[in-house]
Amino acid sequence: MDQSFVQNNSKEILNPSQEVMEELVEMVDQVAPLQQLPSYRPTRWALANTVLDQVDHITKGRAGSLMKFTSFLIIGGTCAVINLIIMAAYTHLFPVLVSPTFNSTFASLLGGELSLLVNFALNDRYTFHDAPGQNRPWYIRMCRFNLTGLVGLVLTSVIESILNSALHMNSLIAQAIAIIIVLFYNFFFHQFFTYRRVKTADVVA
């Protein structure tokens, strides 16, 4: 009888129950509670960090993603203005070589490509500076960014054409809707393609 009692107690000591483990964890938390890291990169300003802490709490840890998206929007808007300035400058400063249509198309392509390069430089430096894909060489990141942006331009044109021709929507409204849709495509595709984690089996380091 005593031997079985000793065996049961020894088993309980060697294999503590779930309740005992929970009590131990609670005691450790009270002595040294775990610090939950913020999802965002803290700024130099205490007020901004306080606001981001509240956003992190409300969105359940998505303040970092919201910061990235906001940065992406601001840089994208700036590059859109740069695109328009380049187009306007080219069409006004350079003579018509073949036809006005060709001149306008070339100015659009030139402005689009140059603004894409500026877009990459700024987003690579600020928006996706901590992305896993930063391990790739800068020219690989630039090619991936440029490819995603060019696909986005094609998608914008296709969506605008469908909304305009099939649904008889106003051209400006159709263009605005297409830009908004492609904006989300660009942001998420940059995260999952342009700056995706480098696999160990990849040839490109």
CORWO-V817367 format. One record per run of one state. SS is the DSSP state (H for helix, E for strand, C for the rest). FROM is the first residue (numbers start at 1). TO is the last residue. Records with the same first field share a line. If there is no record, write none. Layout:
SS=FROM-TO ; FROM-TO
//
This chain:
C=1-1 ; 15-17 ; 32-45 ; 59-62 ; 94-99 ; 128-131 ; 136-137 ; 166-170 ; 195-205
H=2-14 ; 18-31 ; 46-58 ; 63-93 ; 100-127 ; 132-135 ; 138-165 ; 171-194
//
